[in-house]
Amino acid sequence: MAAGVSRLPPRLTTLAVYSSPTPNPFSPNNRRVARPRPRLPPISISMDPALADPAHVQALMLACAHSCAIRLPAPPGAAARPEPVDIRKLRTALAHSFLVVSVFCGARFLELEDGGGADDRRFLGLELGLGLGRRGEQRLVGFGRAVSDVGLTASVHDVVVHPSLQRRGIGRKILEKITRVLHSRGIYDISALCTGKERPFFESCGFDNDAMGSTTMMYTKSIQK
């Protein structure tokens, strides 16, 4: 890094900033009692893009009600339903991502996590060909990716963890992998888009509002049925 150039903290969320570490729940300044997390079953984490099968990523996104697709407004009185992301566009997006992080867990642990009933197995994709991705006896349970200009900036997208394994620290591990790799390449300006519901998660991982006061704006073309 050139002399005199400071390392700027990466940005994340509706342009939030990766700044301070997560507050210690056991600090005397924190009076809230942290509830213990459920035990995390054995997982494996890979950054091999060959293991990020688009169909498996699509199925995981759908299980998490996460969609990148532009959706038509729901009819009056009807609840909005998540739509599967276009598999062709997803395949292209994965191919052009700077890095991808995939998290796998043994199928037998997933059965135990959700009780092992027929409905649970179907929800987890253990009986469906379009269910969670396999890697031997492993199933895709977490995913995240980043795109970058490989020089100045990067952005994080599609961080998802299967509902049966959420609040176990998997999402945090995905973000740690992504930011560590970007930092190793000298990229500290990292942004991402998130919903209001997802914002507390990113904040708990050290992200905050952009110090420059930037605001993310999206241009979308109206579509009609």
DRENMI-94744 format. One line per 5 residues: number of its first residue (from 1); their letters; for each residue x, y, z of N, C-alpha, C, CB. Coordinates in steps of 0.02 Angstrom, whole numbers, plus 50000, padded with zeros to 5 digits. Glycine has a CB too. Layout:
DRENMI-94744
NUM = A = X:Y:Z:X:Y:Z:X:Y:Z:X:Y:Z ~ ... $
end
This chain:
DRENMI-94744
1 = MAAGV = 50043:49940:50000:50000:50000:50000:50044:50062:50000:49952:50000:50062 ~ 50025:50113:49961:50066:50173:49955:50069:50210:50021:50040:50218:49900 ~ 50125:50243:50035:50133:50281:50097:50082:50336:50100:50204:50309:50103 ~ 50054:50346:50160:50006:50399:50171:49935:50381:50154:50026:50458:50131 ~ 49923:50320:50127:49856:50299:50110:49828:50259:50168:49854:50257:50044 $
6 = SRLPP = 49774:50282:50197:49746:50248:50255:49700:50192:50233:49707:50297:50299 ~ 49693:50144:50277:49648:50088:50262:49577:50107:50283:49671:50024:50299 ~ 49534:50116:50234:49465:50135:50249:49425:50073:50267:49433:50172:50190 ~ 49381:50078:50315:49339:50021:50332:49290:50006:50276:49300:50032:50397 ~ 49276:49942:50262:49230:49926:50209:49158:49945:50226:49232:49852:50194 $
11 = RLTTL = 49120:49959:50174:49050:49978:50183:49005:49918:50171:49030:50036:50135 ~ 48951:49916:50206:48904:49861:50195:48834:49884:50211:48922:49800:50238 ~ 48785:49850:50183:48713:49857:50192:48687:49914:50149:48695:49869:50266 ~ 48638:49955:50169:48614:50007:50125:48669:50059:50124:48545:50037:50148 ~ 48724:50036:50111:48789:50066:50115:48806:50078:50187:48792:50131:50075 $
16 = AVYSS = 48827:50024:50218:48847:50027:50288:48921:50014:50293:48808:49976:50329 ~ 48949:50024:50351:49021:50021:50358:49044:49967:50405:49048:50088:50380 ~ 49092:49928:50383:49122:49877:50426:49171:49914:50472:49159:49820:50384 ~ 49152:49922:50535:49191:49966:50577:49214:49932:50641:49153:50028:50594 ~ 49171:49933:50691:49192:49908:50757:49175:49835:50765:49160:49949:50812 $
21 = PTPNP = 49211:49800:50809:49194:49730:50822:49127:49724:50858:49248:49696:50863 ~ 49098:49664:50857:49035:49652:50891:49043:49663:50965:49009:49582:50876 ~ 48996:49700:50998:49001:49710:51070:49001:49643:51107:48944:49753:51095 ~ 49042:49639:51159:49047:49579:51199:48985:49573:51244:49111:49579:51242 ~ 48943:49520:51235:48883:49514:51275:48898:49504:51349:48841:49457:51251 $
26 = FSPNN = 48960:49486:51366:48978:49475:51435:49011:49536:51467:49024:49415:51441 ~ 49015:49591:51429:49045:49652:51455:49002:49679:51512:49053:49704:51400 ~ 49034:49707:51565:48994:49736:51619:48952:49795:51597:49040:49758:51675 ~ 48970:49824:51539:48929:49879:51513:48868:49856:51476:48971:49922:51467 ~ 48863:49792:51466:48805:49763:51430:48765:49723:51480:48828:49720:51370 $
31 = RRVAR = 48708:49750:51500:48668:49718:51553:48623:49664:51526:48627:49770:51588 ~ 48615:49661:51461:48571:49611:51431:48603:49542:51436:48554:49628:51358 ~ 48564:49493:51455:48589:49425:51461:48582:49391:51394:48551:49386:51517 ~ 48638:49370:51365:48636:49337:51300:48610:49266:51307:48706:49337:51267 ~ 48561:49248:51266:48535:49180:51267:48583:49134:51231:48464:49177:51235 $
36 = PRPRL = 48595:49075:51257:48642:49029:51224:48616:49008:51156:48655:48967:51267 ~ 48661:49004:51107:48642:48982:51040:48634:48907:51039:48693:49005:50988 ~ 48588:48881:50997:48585:48809:50988:48652:48783:50961:48528:48790:50940 ~ 48666:48721:50977:48730:48692:50956:48734:48688:50880:48739:48622:50987 ~ 48793:48705:50853:48803:48703:50781:48828:48634:50761:48853:48757:50759 $
41 = PPISI = 48792:48600:50715:48817:48535:50692:48879:48544:50650:48762:48499:50651 ~ 48916:48490:50636:48977:48496:50596:48963:48524:50527:49011:48427:50589 ~ 49002:48574:50507:48994:48605:50441:49062:48609:50407:48962:48676:50447 ~ 49061:48616:50342:49122:48629:50304:49110:48691:50261:49143:48568:50261 ~ 49161:48732:50254:49156:48794:50216:49205:48792:50158:49169:48856:50262 $
46 = SMDPA = 49180:48809:50099:49222:48807:50039:49215:48872:50000:49203:48747:49995 ~ 49270:48893:49969:49268:48950:49923:49282:48927:49851:49320:49003:49945 ~ 49272:48862:49839:49281:48834:49772:49218:48849:49731:49295:48757:49775 ~ 49222:48891:49680:49162:48908:49641:49131:48847:49607:49179:48960:49589 ~ 49170:48794:49596:49143:48735:49564:49091:48700:49607:49199:48686:49547 $
51 = LADPA = 49092:48712:49673:49044:48681:49718:48980:48721:49725:49075:48671:49786 ~ 48979:48782:49697:48919:48824:49700:48874:48809:49641:48938:48899:49702 ~ 48839:48753:49645:48794:48733:49591:48734:48780:49588:48771:48659:49600 ~ 48721:48812:49531:48666:48861:49527:48599:48833:49549:48660:48886:49456 ~ 48583:48771:49532:48519:48742:49552:48514:48734:49628:48508:48674:49519 $
56 = HVQAL = 48570:48717:49660:48571:48708:49732:48567:48776:49767:48634:48671:49754 ~ 48601:48826:49739:48597:48893:49768:48526:48920:49760:48648:48940:49734 ~ 48496:48908:49703:48427:48930:49691:48380:48900:49742:48405:48913:49620 ~ 48388:48834:49755:48344:48800:49803:48354:48827:49874:48358:48725:49802 ~ 48416:48842:49892:48429:48870:49958:48399:48939:49965:48504:48873:49971 $
61 = MLACA = 48406:48980:49913:48375:49047:49916:48300:49043:49924:48392:49086:49852 ~ 48269:48996:49890:48197:48988:49895:48177:48965:49964:48171:48939:49842 ~ 48215:48919:49994:48201:48895:50061:48206:48952:50112:48249:48839:50081 ~ 48249:49002:50096:48258:49060:50140:48213:49118:50120:48331:49082:50138 ~ 48168:49107:50072:48124:49160:50047:48165:49220:50022:48075:49182:50101 $
66 = HSCAI = 48223:49205:49992:48267:49257:49966:48265:49253:49890:48341:49248:49993 ~ 48247:49307:49858:48243:49307:49786:48275:49369:49758:48170:49302:49762 ~ 48314:49360:49705:48345:49417:49670:48301:49441:49613:48414:49398:49644 ~ 48246:49407:49601:48205:49422:49543:48161:49483:49556:48162:49362:49524 ~ 48147:49520:49502:48098:49574:49507:48029:49541:49507:48105:49626:49447 $
71 = RLPAP = 47989:49556:49559:47925:49523:49566:47869:49572:49551:47917:49494:49637 ~ 47817:49548:49520:47757:49589:49509:47722:49601:49575:47710:49556:49458 ~ 47689:49658:49584:47653:49671:49646:47600:49617:49657:47620:49740:49644 ~ 47593:49596:49720:47542:49546:49737:47472:49575:49729:47553:49519:49809 ~ 47424:49535:49708:47355:49560:49703:47331:49585:49770:47309:49505:49676 $
76 = PGAAA = 47283:49632:49771:47258:49658:49835:47234:49602:49881:47201:49708:49822 ~ 47256:49603:49943:47236:49553:49992:47276:49490:49990:47165:49537:49982 ~ 47321:49483:49941:47361:49422:49935:47431:49435:49961:47363:49397:49862 ~ 47459:49384:49994:47527:49390:50020:47577:49381:49964:47539:49339:50076 ~ 47631:49420:49967:47684:49413:49916:47719:49346:49925:47735:49472:49922 $
81 = RPEPV = 47728:49310:49871:47761:49245:49873:47831:49250:49843:47719:49192:49836 ~ 47881:49222:49876:47948:49224:49847:47951:49184:49783:48000:49197:49897 ~ 47986:49211:49734:47993:49178:49669:48063:49151:49663:47976:49227:49611 ~ 48072:49093:49633:48140:49068:49621:48178:49116:49575:48139:48996:49590 ~ 48240:49128:49591:48281:49171:49548:48291:49136:49481:48349:49188:49582 $
86 = DIRKL = 48292:49174:49428:48303:49146:49361:48369:49108:49360:48302:49203:49307 ~ 48365:49043:49345:48424:49001:49349:48478:49022:49299:48405:48927:49337 ~ 48458:49047:49241:48508:49068:49192:48545:49130:49215:48475:49081:49123 ~ 48507:49178:49244:48539:49239:49269:48582:49223:49330:48486:49292:49287 ~ 48559:49176:49372:48598:49157:49430:48664:49125:49409:48558:49110:49475 $
91 = RTALA = 48661:49082:49359:48722:49050:49334:48772:49102:49309:48705:49000:49277 ~ 48747:49152:49274:48791:49206:49250:48819:49246:49308:48752:49252:49202 ~ 48777:49261:49357:48799:49300:49416:48854:49263:49454:48740:49315:49462 ~ 48846:49198:49463:48897:49159:49498:48962:49158:49459:48872:49088:49510 ~ 48957:49152:49393:49017:49149:49352:49057:49214:49354:48999:49132:49280 $
96 = HSFLV = 49022:49270:49365:49055:49335:49365:49068:49361:49436:49014:49385:49327 ~ 49054:49321:49486:49068:49343:49555:49143:49340:49569:49029:49298:49606 ~ 49166:49386:49610:49237:49387:49628:49254:49327:49673:49255:49453:49664 ~ 49209:49311:49719:49217:49252:49760:49150:49229:49785:49265:49265:49819 ~ 49145:49164:49798:49084:49134:49826:49104:49092:49887:49047:49090:49773 $
101 = VSVFC = 49060:49090:49935:49070:49050:49995:49011:49003:50003:49079:49095:50059 ~ 49025:48938:50006:48973:48887:50015:48984:48851:50080:48972:48837:49955 ~ 48929:48839:50117:48932:48803:50180:48891:48739:50173:48906:48847:50239 ~ 48921:48683:50194:48889:48618:50189:48882:48585:50257:48930:48572:50142 ~ 48829:48545:50263:48816:48509:50325:48791:48439:50307:48764:48547:50370 $
106 = GARFL = 48808:48390:50348:48785:48322:50336:48710:48316:50337:48816:48275:50387 ~ 48682:48278:50291:48609:48271:50286:48579:48242:50350:48591:48226:50227 ~ 48615:48196:50383:48587:48166:50443:48580:48216:50500:48630:48108:50466 ~ 48623:48267:50501:48617:48319:50552:48557:48363:50538:48681:48361:50556 ~ 48543:48374:50473:48484:48414:50456:48420:48379:50476:48484:48429:50381 $
111 = ELEDG = 48419:48313:50467:48360:48275:50487:48349:48282:50562:48368:48201:50467 ~ 48403:48279:50600:48397:48286:50672:48375:48355:50692:48463:48269:50706 ~ 48400:48406:50656:48383:48475:50673:48309:48488:50664:48424:48523:50630 ~ 48279:48459:50612:48208:48472:50599:48163:48414:50618:48198:48488:50526 ~ 48187:48369:50658:48145:48316:50684:48142:48253:50643:48077:48341:50691 $
116 = GGADD = 48162:48257:50580:48166:48197:50539:48099:48173:50512:48196:48143:50578 ~ 48045:48212:50520:47980:48192:50493:47978:48199:50418:47925:48232:50524 ~ 47926:48170:50387:47922:48173:50314:47915:48244:50289:47863:48131:50290 ~ 47873:48285:50323:47865:48354:50302:47930:48393:50310:47809:48387:50341 ~ 47965:48380:50366:48029:48414:50378:48080:48394:50326:48055:48399:50448 $
121 = RRFLG = 48082:48329:50308:48129:48306:50258:48114:48338:50191:48128:48230:50252 ~ 48050:48345:50175:48032:48376:50111:48052:48450:50111:47956:48368:50098 ~ 48041:48485:50168:48058:48555:50173:48133:48565:50166:48033:48585:50239 ~ 48171:48519:50195:48243:48524:50192:48272:48502:50125:48273:48483:50247 ~ 48230:48473:50083:48255:48451:50018:48288:48384:50021:48302:48500:49991 $
126 = LELGL = 48274:48344:50074:48307:48279:50080:48274:48225:50038:48308:48258:50152 ~ 48213:48239:50014:48178:48190:49973:48164:48215:49903:48113:48170:50006 ~ 48185:48278:49889:48169:48307:49825:48232:48317:49783:48133:48373:49834 ~ 48226:48304:49719:48284:48314:49675:48304:48386:49671:48269:48288:49607 ~ 48257:48433:49683:48272:48503:49680:48285:48532:49749:48216:48541:49646 $
131 = GLGRR = 48300:48489:49797:48313:48513:49865:48383:48541:49872:48303:48457:49914 ~ 48406:48542:49933:48471:48571:49946:48526:48532:49911:48485:48573:50021 ~ 48578:48569:49893:48632:48540:49854:48671:48487:49892:48679:48593:49832 ~ 48693:48436:49856:48731:48382:49886:48806:48390:49870:48706:48315:49861 ~ 48846:48369:49917:48918:48362:49904:48937:48298:49940:48961:48425:49929 $
136 = GEQRL = 48926:48241:49905:48930:48176:49939:48868:48170:49983:48996:48169:49980 ~ 48879:48163:50048:48824:48162:50096:48812:48230:50127:48837:48110:50150 ~ 48843:48281:50098:48836:48349:50124:48781:48387:50086:48903:48387:50118 ~ 48749:48433:50121:48698:48475:50090:48717:48548:50097:48629:48462:50121 ~ 48701:48588:50045:48715:48659:50047:48666:48692:50095:48708:48690:49976 $
141 = VGFGR = 48692:48725:50147:48650:48756:50198:48665:48830:50206:48658:48721:50264 ~ 48719:48855:50175:48736:48925:50180:48773:48948:50118:48779:48939:50242 ~ 48766:49012:50103:48797:49038:50041:48804:49113:50047:48754:49020:49978 ~ 48855:49140:50013:48864:49212:50006:48914:49224:49950:48889:49243:50072 ~ 48912:49283:49921:48958:49298:49866:48975:49372:49867:48928:49277:49798 $
146 = AVSDV = 49028:49389:49831:49049:49459:49824:49069:49472:49752:49107:49476:49872 ~ 49056:49532:49730:49079:49555:49665:49126:49614:49677:49020:49575:49617 ~ 49174:49625:49632:49224:49676:49644:49254:49700:49579:49279:49650:49690 ~ 49280:49762:49580:49319:49787:49523:49392:49767:49531:49312:49864:49517 ~ 49407:49729:49584:49473:49701:49598:49525:49757:49608:49495:49655:49541 $
151 = GLTAS = 49501:49816:49626:49548:49870:49638:49528:49914:49696:49555:49911:49577 ~ 49467:49941:49692:49445:49990:49741:49387:49966:49784:49426:50053:49707 ~ 49337:49937:49753:49276:49923:49790:49252:49852:49779:49222:49972:49770 ~ 49207:49831:49823:49175:49765:49817:49106:49771:49850:49218:49708:49850 ~ 49063:49724:49834:48997:49722:49866:48978:49650:49881:48943:49755:49821 $
156 = VHDVV = 48942:49642:49936:48921:49576:49960:48849:49564:49940:48931:49569:50037 ~ 48833:49504:49918:48766:49488:49896:48745:49419:49919:48761:49493:49819 ~ 48680:49410:49927:48649:49344:49934:48677:49302:49991:48657:49305:49870 ~ 48686:49333:50050:48706:49295:50108:48644:49261:50137:48742:49341:50162 ~ 48642:49195:50133:48583:49157:50155:48605:49096:50195:48539:49136:50094 $
161 = VHPSL = 48565:49078:50245:48576:49019:50285:48509:48984:50292:48608:49036:50355 ~ 48508:48919:50285:48446:48882:50289:48412:48896:50356:48458:48807:50281 ~ 48345:48907:50355:48309:48925:50417:48322:48878:50476:48236:48926:50403 ~ 48332:48814:50463:48342:48766:50518:48409:48776:50553:48336:48696:50493 ~ 48455:48813:50522:48521:48823:50551:48538:48896:50562:48574:48791:50507 $
166 = QRRGI = 48489:48939:50560:48502:49010:50572:48515:49022:50646:48442:49052:50548 ~ 48547:49079:50660:48566:49099:50728:48616:49050:50759:48504:49105:50772 ~ 48658:49021:50717:48711:48976:50741:48780:49005:50725:48704:48906:50709 ~ 48783:49064:50695:48847:49093:50678:48871:49078:50608:48898:49071:50726 ~ 48831:49042:50568:48852:49024:50500:48857:49086:50456:48803:48973:50469 $
171 = GRKIL = 48807:49130:50459:48809:49191:50419:48870:49234:50435:48746:49231:50429 ~ 48887:49237:50499:48945:49275:50520:49009:49245:50490:48950:49276:50597 ~ 49013:49179:50489:49072:49146:50460:49078:49161:50386:49069:49069:50471 ~ 49021:49164:50351:49021:49180:50280:49049:49250:50269:48950:49174:50250 ~ 49024:49298:50308:49048:49367:50301:49122:49373:50319:49007:49414:50344 $
176 = EKITR = 49144:49337:50370:49214:49340:50389:49258:49314:50333:49226:49299:50452 ~ 49237:49260:50300:49276:49234:50244:49281:49286:50188:49244:49169:50217 ~ 49224:49317:50171:49222:49365:50116:49266:49425:50132:49150:49387:50103 ~ 49257:49455:50191:49295:49516:50207:49369:49501:50214:49269:49547:50271 ~ 49387:49442:50240:49458:49425:50247:49492:49421:50179:49465:49358:50284 $
181 = VLHSR = 49459:49390:50131:49488:49384:50064:49494:49454:50032:49446:49338:50019 ~ 49442:49494:50038:49445:49561:50008:49499:49603:50040:49377:49596:50015 ~ 49505:49599:50107:49558:49637:50140:49627:49614:50117:49552:49629:50216 ~ 49635:49549:50105:49700:49524:50083:49718:49550:50014:49700:49447:50082 ~ 49668:49572:49976:49680:49601:49909:49684:49677:49912:49625:49579:49861 $
186 = GIYDI = 49683:49705:49973:49688:49777:49981:49623:49813:49967:49740:49804:49936 ~ 49567:49778:49969:49501:49809:49957:49466:49818:50024:49458:49764:49908 ~ 49453:49881:50041:49422:49896:50106:49356:49932:50099:49469:49938:50147 ~ 49338:49953:50039:49274:49986:50027:49225:49933:50003:49281:50044:49974 ~ 49187:49904:50050:49143:49847:50036:49071:49867:50051:49164:49784:50078 $
191 = SALCT = 49029:49862:50002:48959:49881:50011:48913:49821:49997:48940:49940:49965 ~ 48852:49826:50022:48803:49774:50009:48733:49802:50019:48814:49712:50054 ~ 48686:49769:49989:48616:49789:49995:48582:49740:50041:48581:49791:49925 ~ 48542:49765:50088:48506:49720:50133:48438:49750:50149:48546:49706:50197 ~ 48393:49708:50171:48327:49731:50192:48331:49756:50264:48275:49674:50186 $
196 = GKERP = 48278:49790:50286:48276:49813:50355:48278:49755:50404:48214:49854:50367 ~ 48250:49698:50384:48251:49639:50428:48321:49611:50433:48204:49586:50401 ~ 48360:49616:50380:48428:49589:50380:48479:49636:50411:48449:49573:50309 ~ 48462:49699:50416:48509:49750:50440:48538:49734:50509:48475:49817:50443 ~ 48499:49713:50559:48528:49697:50625:48583:49644:50621:48475:49674:50672 $
201 = FFESC = 48575:49595:50576:48626:49544:50568:48692:49575:50545:48604:49490:50519 ~ 48689:49618:50493:48749:49649:50468:48780:49695:50521:48735:49689:50404 ~ 48738:49730:50558:48764:49773:50610:48799:49732:50664:48707:49815:50641 ~ 48772:49673:50680:48803:49631:50731:48870:49605:50708:48757:49573:50749 ~ 48882:49606:50641:48946:49584:50614:48995:49642:50605:48935:49549:50547 $
206 = GFDND = 48975:49701:50630:49021:49758:50629:49008:49810:50575:49089:49734:50621 ~ 48953:49803:50538:48938:49851:50485:48893:49906:50511:48905:49815:50426 ~ 48900:49965:50481:48862:50023:50504:48851:50069:50444:48899:50061:50562 ~ 48818:50126:50457:48805:50173:50403:48870:50199:50374:48763:50231:50429 ~ 48868:50215:50310:48926:50241:50275:48945:50309:50306:48912:50248:50199 $
211 = AMGST = 49008:50317:50322:49031:50379:50353:49021:50439:50308:49105:50373:50372 ~ 49017:50427:50242:49008:50482:50194:48934:50499:50185:49039:50465:50127 ~ 48890:50462:50218:48819:50475:50213:48789:50454:50147:48806:50547:50223 ~ 48820:50407:50113:48795:50384:50048:48729:50346:50057:48847:50339:50013 ~ 48688:50347:50006:48625:50312:50005:48620:50270:49942:48565:50361:50011 $
216 = TMMYT = 48601:50208:49949:48593:50165:49891:48528:50181:49855:48595:50090:49911 ~ 48530:50190:49791:48471:50201:49751:48469:50148:49697:48470:50273:49720 ~ 48409:50122:49683:48401:50069:49634:48359:50093:49576:48370:50007:49667 ~ 48382:50080:49516:48343:50095:49457:48312:50030:49432:48386:50129:49401 ~ 48246:50026:49430:48212:49968:49405:48160:49990:49355:48179:49927:49461 $
221 = KSIQK = 48154:49952:49301:48105:49966:49249:48040:49934:49267:48130:49942:49179 ~ 47985:49972:49264:47920:49944:49280:47902:49890:49230:47867:49999:49280 ~ 47872:49836:49256:47851:49782:49212:47777:49770:49223:47891:49717:49225 ~ 47742:49750:49172:47671:49737:49174:47657:49665:49156:47633:49784:49127 ~ 47604:49639:49185:47584:49571:49166:47561:49570:49094:47528:49544:49213 $
end
